[in-house]
């Protein structure tokens, strides 16, 4: 399956789909899936702009609205996560994931799905330590602070994601902290010298994301946010290649503290060679075998010792290939196409729920806090036991009788326009609160409380 990956979208869907079309014509292939790593900006109308944390000069509809209203349709199945410049009210409607528009699916504040059997997980938002341990207390209409804190990732979602078995692909908006030391740091600093101070202080990137990378060890990890292309390889399982070298005085010196490309909102290897002169483990095994089958050797039964072969070498360490991409602008490296082997070759690709993630959602729904105070979490052992128990429930109640044990997303969630599209002379006031039937359908299927549609504090619901 050919998968296209985009960095920051910033509402430029037309340009992204056009670039993919150009690549298809130039290379003679067909892209099956598009992944977008945040700052998607699913702005449905002008009132949604009141829920996006950017300076006023950046508040514009962008290209998403016509895909939302049906004037245009995404030509490729598109999966997206959220960043730090979003219509946060709309993404909250689909906290557990759902269709933002036909053929455009949001993974949720955290989530995991399957496309033709390939597991794709992701985390929306960026890391801010002051909000990490809080509950989801934000409600529309958002004030200056809550409009920003709502996209700050929570420990709740990191804990849930950490219980996944390894996915093939992981998406984050933030870079994992320290990832720069697993690639060409010197070249990165040549292109982005203003990263130096943050790197020197250990502030570049998200600590929870690196923790997840080490825990989940996906094959691929894609990010955006810092508006540049950067690739790295992280080796898991110990050894020198798996250790982060850390910043050095020679390569990291003080410099500017901010990324001039970022919208400022005032808040925000190879295994070690064998030792020279010593035989390898394979040579030792071969030498022992030769000694025991030498036909010219005269031996007495009582002189022949049993020689055990040495244990097999440990399996090679797993690796994660990391790639960050730029924002969608001319002459920027914002798009890349990769090939991924798939268990299924369905055309068009089939988007399905991930059973393990459904089990995690059921097991952890009671810990989802809607106030500033976050409920306590179970220890890892009991948490994994709970997920195993819920996975049995998912298999029995949701997957039984399904062809291939696959539960298609479209069989449960269908796109619905909750807010109106853009209109002339529409007010610029904050929008009312819109419950989303897709979230209600998912919660009903899982037989969990729908906490997403908790009545807004001081907000209003749309009138019929």
QUIKAFEN-V647929 format. One record per residue. N is the residue number from 1. SS is DSSP state (H for helix, E for strand, C for the rest). PSI is psi in whole degrees, 0 to 359 (* if undefined). NEAR is the number of other ideal C-beta (glycine too) atoms within 8 Angstrom. Layout:
((N;SS;PSI;NEAR) (N;SS;PSI;NEAR))
This chain:
((1;C;130;13) (2;E;124;11) (3;E;128;14) (4;E;139;14) (5;E;131;14) (6;E;143;15) (7;C;241;15) (8;E;135;15) (9;C;313;16) (10;C;38;10) (11;C;7;12) (12;C;52;10) (13;H;317;12) (14;H;315;8) (15;H;324;9) (16;H;312;15) (17;H;326;12) (18;H;319;8) (19;H;321;11) (20;H;318;14) (21;H;319;9) (22;H;317;8) (23;H;321;13) (24;H;317;11) (25;H;319;7) (26;H;325;6) (27;H;354;6) (28;C;32;5) (29;C;174;8) (30;C;122;5) (31;C;131;13) (32;C;335;12) (33;E;142;14) (34;E;131;16) (35;E;131;15) (36;E;128;12) (37;C;36;17) (38;C;178;18) (39;C;46;14) (40;C;318;15) (41;C;68;13) (42;C;72;15) (43;C;114;14) (44;C;327;14) (45;C;178;14) (46;H;334;9) (47;H;331;12) (48;H;334;15) (49;H;337;12) (50;H;352;11) (51;H;11;13) (52;C;126;14) (53;C;83;10) (54;C;157;9) (55;C;154;8) (56;H;327;5) (57;H;341;4) (58;H;0;8) (59;C;95;8) (60;C;157;7) (61;C;318;11) (62;C;190;11) (63;C;356;11) (64;H;325;16) (65;H;322;13) (66;H;336;8) (67;H;328;15) (68;H;317;12) (69;H;347;9) (70;C;0;7) (71;C;329;5) (72;C;159;7) (73;C;137;7) (74;C;124;14) (75;C;347;6) (76;C;140;12) (77;E;126;13) (78;E;126;12) (79;E;136;17) (80;E;154;15) (81;C;170;16) (82;C;157;14) (83;C;222;17) (84;C;10;13) (85;C;84;12) (86;C;162;15) (87;C;86;13) (88;H;334;15) (89;H;320;13) (90;H;319;14) (91;H;329;14) (92;H;322;11) (93;H;325;13) (94;C;45;15) (95;C;318;10) (96;C;2;11) (97;C;152;11) (98;E;175;15) (99;E;119;13) (100;E;329;14) (101;E;166;11) (102;C;128;9) (103;C;10;11) (104;E;112;11) (105;E;132;15) (106;E;129;16) (107;C;350;16) (108;C;179;11) (109;C;330;12) (110;E;147;12) (111;E;172;11) (112;E;131;14) (113;E;179;16) (114;E;140;13) (115;E;112;15) (116;C;35;13) (117;C;351;8) (118;E;125;12) (119;E;125;11) (120;E;119;16) (121;E;162;18) (122;E;162;13) (123;E;129;17) (124;C;159;15) (125;C;186;13) (126;E;166;13) (127;C;129;12) (128;C;119;10) (129;H;327;5) (130;H;338;5) (131;H;352;9) (132;H;320;12) (133;C;3;6) (134;C;166;11) (135;C;180;13) (136;C;84;10) (137;C;349;9) (138;C;138;10) (139;C;144;11) (140;C;148;12) (141;C;134;8) (142;C;144;13) (143;C;185;6) (144;C;320;5) (145;C;312;6) (146;H;336;11) (147;H;338;13) (148;H;318;13) (149;H;336;11) (150;C;333;11) (151;C;9;14) (152;E;124;13) (153;C;145;15) (154;C;151;14) (155;H;326;10) (156;H;314;14) (157;H;329;11) (158;H;317;14) (159;H;318;11) (160;H;313;11) (161;H;327;13) (162;H;345;10) (163;C;356;9) (164;C;149;12) (165;C;162;4) (166;C;123;8) (167;C;165;12) (168;C;320;10) (169;E;140;16) (170;E;138;15) (171;E;135;16) (172;E;155;17) (173;C;307;16) (174;C;149;13) (175;C;145;15) (176;E;138;15) (177;C;132;11) (178;C;0;12) (179;H;335;17) (180;H;338;14) (181;H;0;10) (182;H;8;10) (183;E;202;12) (184;C;85;5) (185;H;320;11) (186;H;317;7) (187;H;321;7) (188;H;315;13) (189;H;331;13) (190;H;320;6) (191;H;328;7) (192;C;70;9) (193;H;337;9) (194;H;358;11) (195;H;345;14) (196;H;316;13) (197;H;316;11) (198;H;320;9) (199;H;317;14) (200;H;327;10) (201;H;359;6) (202;C;27;8) (203;C;356;5) (204;C;119;10) (205;C;178;12) (206;E;120;13) (207;H;317;8) (208;H;327;11) (209;H;320;16) (210;H;323;13) (211;H;318;10) (212;H;320;15) (213;H;317;16) (214;H;326;8) (215;H;313;7) (216;H;328;13) (217;C;55;9) (218;C;163;13) (219;C;319;7) (220;E;146;13) (221;E;124;15) (222;E;139;15) (223;E;176;18) (224;C;232;17) (225;C;312;16) (226;C;5;13) (227;C;50;12) (228;C;157;11) (229;C;134;9) (230;E;132;13) (231;E;152;9) (232;E;163;10) (233;E;122;11) (234;E;123;12) (235;E;126;11) (236;C;155;10) (237;C;16;7) (238;C;179;4) (239;C;165;10) (240;H;321;6) (241;H;340;9) (242;H;349;10) (243;C;141;6) (244;C;130;6) (245;C;337;5) (246;C;165;6) (247;C;149;9) (248;C;156;7) (249;C;329;6) (250;C;318;4) (251;C;340;8) (252;C;111;11) (253;C;161;6) (254;C;145;5) (255;C;195;9) (256;C;155;8) (257;C;350;6) (258;C;155;7) (259;C;112;9) (260;C;342;6) (261;C;345;7) (262;C;141;9) (263;C;118;7) (264;C;116;7) (265;C;19;10) (266;C;33;4) (267;C;297;6) (268;C;*;8) (269;C;172;6) (270;C;149;4) (271;C;156;7) (272;C;137;5) (273;C;159;4) (274;C;147;6) (275;C;135;5) (276;C;135;4) (277;C;354;3) (278;C;139;6) (279;C;151;7) (280;C;168;7) (281;H;326;8) (282;H;320;6) (283;H;325;8) (284;H;315;10) (285;H;317;10) (286;H;319;8) (287;H;318;9) (288;H;318;10) (289;H;320;8) (290;H;319;8) (291;H;324;9) (292;H;347;7) (293;C;21;6) (294;C;112;7) (295;C;342;4) (296;C;353;3) (297;C;132;6) (298;C;121;3) (299;C;152;6) (300;C;143;6) (301;H;322;5) (302;H;355;4) (303;H;352;6) (304;C;113;7) (305;C;147;4) (306;C;126;4) (307;C;115;7) (308;C;139;4) (309;C;146;6) (310;C;158;7) (311;C;153;4) (312;C;153;4) (313;C;153;5) (314;C;154;4) (315;C;152;4) (316;C;149;5) (317;C;150;11) (318;C;156;8) (319;E;153;8) (320;E;126;13) (321;E;120;10) (322;E;139;18) (323;E;122;13) (324;E;145;15) (325;C;162;15) (326;C;181;13) (327;E;161;13) (328;C;98;15) (329;C;156;7) (330;C;140;3) (331;C;20;3) (332;C;153;9) (333;C;79;8) (334;C;354;13) (335;E;141;14) (336;E;147;8) (337;E;131;12) (338;E;163;8) (339;E;132;7) (340;C;129;10) (341;C;141;4) (342;C;145;10) (343;C;332;5) (344;C;149;7) (345;C;30;6) (346;C;139;7) (347;C;122;5) (348;C;162;6) (349;C;149;11) (350;C;123;10) (351;E;124;12) (352;E;159;11) (353;E;149;12) (354;C;117;11) (355;H;320;13) (356;H;320;11) (357;H;323;13) (358;H;320;13) (359;H;318;14) (360;H;319;13) (361;H;317;12) (362;H;315;13) (363;H;328;11) (364;H;2;12) (365;H;326;11) (366;H;338;5) (367;H;355;11) (368;C;113;11) (369;C;137;10) (370;C;10;8) (371;C;181;6) (372;C;326;6) (373;C;124;7) (374;C;135;12) (375;C;155;9) (376;C;156;5) (377;C;151;9) (378;C;156;8) (379;C;165;6) (380;H;317;6) (381;H;305;6) (382;H;326;8) (383;H;316;14) (384;H;325;9) (385;H;319;8) (386;H;321;10) (387;H;319;13) (388;H;319;9) (389;H;317;9) (390;H;330;13) (391;H;323;11) (392;H;320;8) (393;H;315;10) (394;H;316;13) (395;H;321;11) (396;H;318;8) (397;H;337;6) (398;H;327;12) (399;H;340;11) (400;C;128;7) (401;C;351;3) (402;C;137;9) (403;H;121;4) (404;H;12;4) (405;H;29;8) (406;C;125;10) (407;C;106;12) (408;E;140;10) (409;H;319;11) (410;H;343;7) (411;H;348;5) (412;C;316;10) (413;C;127;10) (414;C;142;6) (415;C;137;10) (416;C;134;7) (417;C;111;9) (418;C;316;8) (419;C;155;12) (420;C;161;6) (421;C;183;10) (422;C;148;9) (423;C;156;7) (424;C;143;3) (425;C;25;3) (426;C;147;9) (427;C;156;5) (428;C;10;7) (429;C;159;6) (430;C;145;9) (431;C;162;13) (432;C;173;9) (433;E;130;13) (434;C;109;11) (435;C;145;10) (436;C;123;13) (437;H;335;8) (438;H;321;13) (439;H;318;16) (440;H;320;11) (441;H;318;10) (442;H;315;13) (443;H;322;12) (444;H;318;8) (445;H;318;8) (446;H;353;10) (447;C;49;5) (448;C;160;8) (449;C;136;5) (450;C;93;9) (451;C;345;8) (452;C;324;11) (453;C;27;9) (454;C;133;7) (455;C;135;7) (456;C;147;11) (457;C;109;5) (458;C;359;5) (459;C;182;12) (460;C;153;6) (461;E;153;10) (462;C;144;8) (463;C;146;4) (464;C;*;2))
